[in-house]
C-alpha cells in the first residue's frame, strides 16, 4: 500500500484484507495525520507484521510509479516467491477474501486483475461508462522481473500469465470521499443540534450519503463568477 494522510480510510482499507495477509508493507509519502499509527494499531490487533517505508513524493509524472516501486523493491529483496496484494488506501475489498489463500496455492497464473466499482460522488452512484471495470495487476507472485513504470497509474510490468479474480470486488472511494464528511456532519448534528429530531437526522444523512437528497439541476451560468473562475467553468455543459 502507498498512503498519505489517509487516517479516515486506512482502517476500512486494511480492515478489508487484514485477515488473510501475513505482513503489511506501507509506503508512507509524508503523512502529517494519524495514518501510520492507525495502520500499526490495525496490524497489532490482527497480529500481523508491518513494515513502514518512508518515501516522499517527488511531485513529478513518475510519482505514482516511484511510490509503488518503493514497496516492490522491498518485496523483491525479502519476499521472492510470495504473493502480494496491492490495495490503495481509498479502496475496500469485498467478497470471498478467505478463498484467496487456496487460490494462490493452486493456480498456475502469476498475476491477477480485479473487478472494480468506482463510486462517484456518494455511496449510491458508480461509474457506468463501461459495463465492467477491472483494475490491472492487483495480485501477483513476487519475482525479480516485475517493475512499475514511472508514470501515474502505470500498470505493473513483467507478469507472465495473467488472470481475473471473480470472487472479489474492489470498491474504489476516491470520488466518494464526502461520505466521511456526511458522517461527521451527522454526528455533529446529533451532539449539538436541537432543531432536528432523530428521524429527520436519519433522513437527511441517508439521502446525502446515497445521493438521493431532493435537488434540481443548476445552470452553470447562474454560478457566481468567482466560483466559475476557480473551477474553470465555461458556459453550459
C-alpha positions in Angstrom: 0.0 0.0 0.0 1.0 3.6 -0.6 -0.7 6.3 1.5 -0.5 9.9 2.6 -2.9 11.4 5.2 -5.4 8.6 5.0 -6.4 8.3 8.6 -10.1 8.1 7.8 -9.9 5.5 5.1 -7.0 3.2 6.1 -9.0 1.4 8.8 -11.5 0.4 6.2 -8.9 -0.4 3.6 -6.6 -2.5 5.7 -9.5 -3.9 7.6 -11.0 -5.5 4.4 -7.9 -7.7 3.8 -6.1 -7.9 7.1 -7.4 -11.4 8.0 -5.6 -13.1 5.1 -2.3 -11.3 5.0 0.9 -12.2 6.9 2.5 -8.8 6.6 1.7 -5.2 5.6 4.2 -3.1 3.7 3.2 0.5 3.8 4.9 3.2 1.8 4.1 6.5 3.6 4.5 9.6 1.4 4.8 12.0 4.3 1.7 11.8 6.3 1.1 14.6 8.8 -2.0 13.0 10.3 -2.6 9.7 12.2 -2.2 7.4 9.2 0.8 5.4 10.3 -0.4 5.0 13.9 -3.8 3.7 12.6 -2.0 1.2 10.4 0.2 0.0 13.2 -2.8 -0.4 15.5 -4.7 -2.4 12.9 -1.8 -4.8 12.4 -1.1 -5.1 16.1 -4.7 -6.1 16.8 -4.6 -8.6 14.0 -1.1 -9.9 15.0 0.2 -9.1 11.5 3.7 -7.7 10.9 4.1 -4.3 9.4 6.9 -2.6 7.6 6.8 1.2 7.2 8.8 2.7 4.3 9.1 6.5 4.3 9.4 7.7 0.7 8.3 11.2 0.0 6.7 12.0 -3.3 8.8 13.9 -5.9 5.7 15.6 -7.5 6.6 14.5 -11.0 4.8 12.5 -13.6 6.7 9.4 -12.4 5.5 10.0 -8.8 2.9 7.2 -8.6 5.2 4.6 -10.2 8.1 5.6 -7.9 6.0 5.1 -4.8 4.8 1.7 -5.9 8.3 0.7 -6.9 9.4 1.5 -3.4 7.4 -1.3 -1.9 8.2 -3.6 -4.8 11.9 -3.1 -4.2 11.4 -4.3 -0.6 9.3 -7.2 -1.7 11.8 -8.3 -4.3 14.6 -8.2 -1.6 12.7 -10.0 1.1 9.8 -12.0 -0.3 10.6 -13.6 -3.7 8.0 -16.4 -4.4 5.4 -14.9 -2.0 2.2 -13.3 -3.1 1.5 -9.6 -2.9 -1.9 -7.9 -2.6 -1.8 -4.3 -3.7 -4.5 -2.2 -2.2 -4.8 1.6 -2.1 -5.9 3.5 1.0 -9.1 4.6 -0.7 -10.2 1.1 -1.6 -12.1 -1.6 0.2 -12.2 -5.3 -1.0 -15.4 -7.3 -0.6 -16.3 -10.9 -1.3 -14.8 -14.3 -0.6 -11.5 -13.0 0.7 -10.7 -16.2 2.6 -10.6 -18.2 -0.6 -7.6 -16.3 -1.9 -5.0 -18.3 0.1 -6.2 -21.5 -1.5 -6.2 -19.8 -4.9 -2.6 -18.7 -4.5 -1.5 -22.3 -3.6 -3.2 -23.9 -6.6 -3.0 -21.5 -9.5 -0.6 -21.5 -12.4 -1.3 -17.8 -13.0 1.2 -15.4 -11.6 -0.8 -12.1 -11.8 -4.5 -11.2 -11.3 -6.7 -8.3 -12.3 -9.6 -7.3 -10.0 -13.2 -6.3 -10.8 -13.7 -2.7 -9.6 -16.7 -0.5 -8.7 -15.7 3.2 -8.8 -18.1 5.0 -6.6 -18.9 8.5 -7.9 -19.9 11.4 -5.7 -21.6 9.3 -2.9 -22.3 5.7 -1.9 -25.3 5.5 -4.2 -23.7 6.0 -7.6 -20.9 4.3 -9.5 -19.1 4.7 -12.8 -21.1 3.1 -15.6 -19.1 4.4 -18.6 -18.2 0.7 -19.2 -20.3 -2.4 -18.3 -17.4 -3.6 -16.1 -14.2 -2.0 -14.8 -11.1 -4.0 -14.0 -8.1 -2.8 -12.1 -5.0 -4.4 -13.6 -2.3 -6.5 -11.8 -3.5 -6.1 -8.3 -2.3 -9.5 -7.0 0.9 -11.1 -8.1 3.6 -13.6 -7.3 6.8 -11.7 -6.5 9.7 -12.2 -8.8 12.8 -10.2 -9.9 11.3 -9.4 -13.4 8.5 -7.2 -12.0 8.7 -3.4 -12.4 6.4 -0.4 -12.1 6.7 2.1 -14.9 7.5 5.6 -13.9 4.0 7.0 -14.7 0.8 7.9 -13.0 -1.5 4.8 -12.8 1.2 2.7 -14.6 0.4 -1.0 -15.0 2.9 -3.4 -13.4 5.3 -4.9 -16.0 6.9 -8.4 -16.0 3.8 -10.6 -15.4 3.7 -13.8 -17.4 0.3 -15.5 -17.0 -2.5 -13.0 -16.2 -6.0 -13.9 -15.0 -9.0 -12.3 -13.4 -10.4 -12.7 -9.9 -14.2 -13.1 -9.8 -14.6 -13.9 -6.1 -13.6 -10.3 -5.1 -14.8 -6.9 -5.9 -12.9 -3.8 -5.2 -14.9 -0.7 -4.1 -13.0 2.5 -5.0 -13.9 5.5 -2.9 -11.6 8.2 -4.4 -14.6 10.1 -5.9 -16.9 9.5 -2.9 -14.8 10.8 -0.1 -17.6 13.1 1.0 -19.1 10.0 2.8 -16.9 10.8 5.8 -18.0 14.5 5.6 -21.6 13.5 5.9 -20.8 11.1 8.8 -19.0 13.8 10.7 -21.9 16.2 10.0 -24.4 13.7 11.2 -22.5 13.0 14.4 -22.1 16.8 15.0 -25.9 17.3 14.5 -26.7 14.5 16.9 -24.4 16.0 19.5 -25.2 19.7 19.1 -28.4 20.4 17.2 -31.8 20.7 18.8 -33.6 21.6 15.6 -33.7 18.1 14.0 -35.1 15.0 15.7 -33.6 11.6 15.2 -36.0 10.7 12.3 -35.1 13.9 10.5 -31.4 13.4 11.0 -31.5 9.9 9.6 -33.5 11.1 6.6 -31.0 13.9 6.0 -28.0 11.6 6.4 -29.1 8.7 4.3 -30.3 10.9 1.4 -26.9 12.8 1.4 -24.9 9.5 1.8 -26.6 7.8 -1.2 -27.1 10.8 -3.4 -30.9 10.9 -3.1 -31.4 14.3 -1.5 -34.0 16.2 -3.4 -32.3 18.5 -5.9 -32.7 20.4 -9.2 -30.2 20.9 -11.9 -28.4 24.3 -11.7 -27.5 26.2 -14.9 -23.7 26.7 -14.7 -24.2 30.2 -16.0 -26.0 31.1 -12.7 -23.0 30.4 -10.6 -21.1 33.3 -9.2 -18.2 34.4 -11.4 -15.6 33.8 -8.6 -16.8 30.1 -8.5 -16.7 29.7 -12.2 -13.2 31.1 -12.4 -12.0 28.9 -9.6 -13.3 25.7 -11.1 -12.7 26.7 -14.8 -16.4 26.6 -15.7 -17.0 27.9 -19.2 -20.7 28.2 -20.0 -23.2 25.4 -20.3 -22.2 21.7 -20.0 
